[in-house]
Amino acid sequence: MIKKLDILIIRSFIGPFVVTFFISLFVLVMQFFWIYMDELIGKGLGVGMILQLLFYMSATMVPLALPLGILLSSIMTFGNLGESFEIVAIKAAGISLLRFMRPLLFVIIGLGGLAFLFNNNIIPVANLKALSLLYDLRNSKPALNIRAGQFNHDIENFAIRVGEKDKDGRTIRDVLIYDQTSGYGNDNVIIAKQGEMIPAPNKQMLVFRLLDGWRYDEGALRGGINHYEQKRIHFKKWDKVFDLSSFKLSRTNEDLFKGAYQMMNVRQLNEGIDSIQKDDKRIFGNVSNYLSPYMTFGLDKKSDSTFKLKMLSMAHVDQYDSSFLTYVPDSLRQRVVNLSMSNIRNCKGLLDISATDKMLKKENFIKYNIEWHRKFTLSFACVLLFLIGAPLGAIIRKGGVGMPMVIAIAFFIIFHIMTIVGEKLAKSGALQPWEGMWMAAAMLSPIAFFLINAARKDSQIFSKEWYVRSWNSIRKLFSKA
């Protein structure tokens, strides 16, 4: 049965959580946008394309924004209740802090379950959409920008220079165009006193309507050496059409990205891990089969009768000489040496290939396992950071966004750094994947239990007065000595 106290604490939590979650999400998305801003600006991207990219990236940022929102909102909620002495009144009524935290703990566990479903089903799709779109945007050509007084080579096989360009962005003067489509350099030149740039409605064509100019065409080589047919044509009006289809954003087939481990759910990751393990066993199981042809000498026994007799005589020798070649006839010695060296090189090549394949399989195995554990660490992080934030807020007894914000960001940075370090150690092979991915949780769990115990006992470890009293006591102790 839900009591009024449970409803009070849940209502007190929901408001700050929604606000802090979306603020955290906005900050993380803007941080991403700032990183790739230089590669996206100047490519003529529409508002719709930018919003689409931000939408997909916001979904991929939820695994970071959700724990931060829970940590910050839990500190704010319990800090507000502590600042208004509601926690003191609740404890005076005989209700323990753990009982007070219980309804929110159930809510956080529910959020953790939803976070797992989101991480397992939505994040792979969002990663696929976001990374494929980002790849296409980063590899798209910059938008055509013809500036006055500068040669522009953005349009393939054309060099365009405009002497002056009016503020309307259309009227141009002193136009010079080098047409290099023939493949023989600047053999076609267009000069005009003025003109107008007219983009097509579909943005696939650009028309230069040139007025009062000349066209110089050197023509192809004819007859003997240095014999060209040169043409000079004067025009009053000339429409030069440029194809801008290469500037259009072309989308890559998303199926090319689906094989990446970031695009998989738990079931697909399990299948991938099993496949890698089977391939690894198969590779090293076949090494002996690959090497067996090189472990024997394939001499022609019929023609090498002398060598055969020599080998039969060796069967009764108790101790051989230090060199095997002493038992090989002189006529075959070089042949045996060459064959042995060739076999050694082939064996070494096969072993190198197998070792490289083994290393790649191991790297993929680690990456798949890291991604598998990442699906679960998000859910546990939500619960863990709540168990840190709730007692921390009850101890500091400060609401608002001042002190709680500072403390929450500090703890989250510590958690995030530990997560990154653990993941890097796992990728390098220094730790097992499960050890690296759960390292942050293992190191912060004792802090959570310590803070819960301190909050239950009304500890003053975050009270300024407590530190002042402790310092004064230490000073008195040394002054007496």
Long-range contacts (C-beta under 8 A, 24 or more apart in sequence): 2-103, 5-90, 5-95, 5-100, 5-103, 6-102, 6-103, 9-77, 9-81, 9-100, 9-101, 9-103, 9-104, 10-103, 10-104, 10-107, 12-77, 12-80, 12-81, 13-73, 13-74, 13-77, 13-104, 13-107, 16-72, 16-73, 16-76, 16-77, 17-69, 17-70, 17-73, 19-73, 20-68, 20-69, 20-72, 20-73, 20-76, 21-65, 21-66, 21-68, 21-69, 21-70, 21-73, 22-69, 23-69, 24-64, 24-65, 24-68, 24-69, 24-72, 25-58, 25-61, 25-62, 25-65, 25-69, 28-61, 28-64, 28-65, 29-54, 29-57, 29-58, 29-61, 32-57, 32-61, 33-57, 36-134, 36-138, 39-137, 39-138, 40-137, 40-138, 42-142, 42-143, 42-145, 43-137, 43-140, 43-141, 43-142, 43-143, 44-142, 44-143, 44-144, 44-247, 45-137, 45-249, 49-137, 49-249, 52-133, 53-130, 53-133, 53-134, 53-137, 56-126, 56-129, 56-130, 56-133, 57-130, 57-134, 59-122, 59-123, 59-126, 59-130, 60-123, 60-126, 60-127, 60-130, 62-115, 62-118, 62-123, 63-115, 63-119, 63-123, 63-374, 63-378, 64-416, 66-111, 66-115, 66-378, 66-382, 67-378, 67-381, 67-382, 67-385, 67-412, 67-415, 68-385, 68-408, 68-409, 68-412, 70-108, 70-111, 70-382, 70-385, 70-386, 70-389, 71-385, 71-386, 71-388, 71-389, 71-408, 71-411, 71-412, 72-389, 72-404, 72-405, 72-408, 72-409, 72-412, 73-389, 74-104, 74-385, 74-386, 74-389, 74-390, 74-392, 74-393, 75-389, 75-390, 75-392, 75-393, 75-396, 75-404, 75-407, 75-408, 76-393, 76-399, 76-400, 76-401, 76-404, 77-104, 77-390, 77-393, 78-389, 78-390, 78-391, 78-392, 78-393, 78-394, 79-393, 79-394, 79-396, 79-397, 79-398, 79-399, 79-400, 79-403, 79-404, 80-393, 80-399, 80-400, 81-393, 81-394, 82-393, 82-394, 82-395, 82-396, 82-397, 82-398, 82-399, 83-397, 83-398, 83-399, 84-399, 87-394, 87-397, 91-458, 96-456, 97-391, 97-394, 97-452, 97-455, 97-456, 98-452, 98-456, 101-390, 101-391, 104-386, 104-390, 105-383, 105-386, 105-387, 108-382, 108-383, 108-386, 109-383, 111-382, 112-378, 112-379, 112-380, 112-382, 112-383, 113-379, 115-378, 115-379, 115-382, 116-375, 116-376, 116-378, 116-379, 119-374, 119-375, 119-378, 119-379, 120-265, 120-266, 120-375, 121-265, 124-262, 124-263, 124-264, 124-265, 124-268, 125-263, 127-260, 127-262, 127-263, 128-254, 128-257, 128-258, 128-263, 129-254, 131-257, 131-260, 131-262, 132-251, 132-252, 132-254, 132-256, 132-257, 133-251, 135-252, 135-257, 136-249, 136-250, 136-251, 136-252, 137-249, 140-247, 140-249, 140-250, 141-246, 141-247, 143-247, 144-206, 144-244, 144-247, 146-172, 146-197, 154-247, 155-242, 155-243, 155-244, 156-246, 157-181, 158-242, 159-186, 169-197, 170-196, 170-197, 170-198, 171-195, 171-196, 172-196, 172-197, 172-208, 175-208, 175-210, 175-213, 177-208, 177-240, 182-220, 184-218, 184-220, 187-217, 187-218, 187-219, 188-215, 188-216, 188-217, 188-218, 189-215, 189-216, 190-214, 190-215, 190-216, 190-238, 190-240, 191-215, 191-216, 192-238, 203-244, 203-248, 204-243, 204-244, 204-245, 204-248, 205-241, 205-242, 205-243, 205-244, 206-241, 206-242, 206-244, 207-239, 207-240, 207-241, 207-242, 208-239, 208-240, 208-241, 208-242, 209-237, 209-238, 209-239, 210-235, 210-237, 210-238, 210-239, 210-240, 211-236, 211-237, 211-238, 212-236, 213-238, 261-364, 261-367, 261-368, 261-371, 262-371, 264-368, 264-371, 265-375, 266-372, 266-375, 269-368, 269-371, 269-372, 269-375, 270-372, 272-364, 272-368, 273-365, 273-368, 273-369, 273-372, 276-361, 276-364, 276-365, 276-368, 277-365, 279-361, 280-358, 280-361, 280-362, 280-365, 283-354, 283-357, 283-358, 283-361, 284-354, 284-358, 287-350, 287-351, 287-354, 290-350, 290-354, 291-347, 291-350, 291-351, 294-343, 294-346, 294-347, 295-343, 297-336, 297-339, 298-339, 299-332, 304-332, 307-332, 362-429, 363-427, 366-426, 366-427, 366-429, 366-433, 367-427, 369-426, 369-433, 369-434, 370-423, 370-426, 370-427, 370-433, 370-436, 370-437, 372-433, 373-433, 373-434, 373-437, 373-438, 374-437, 377-419, 377-437, 377-438, 377-440, 377-441, 380-441, 381-415, 381-440, 381-441, 384-441, 384-444, 384-445, 384-448, 385-411, 385-412, 385-415, 387-448, 387-449, 387-451, 387-452, 388-444, 388-447, 388-448, 388-451, 390-455, 391-448, 391-451, 391-452, 391-454, 391-455, 391-456, 392-451, 392-455, 392-462, 394-455, 395-451, 395-454, 395-455, 395-459, 395-461, 395-462, 396-462, 414-444, 415-440, 415-444, 418-443, 418-444
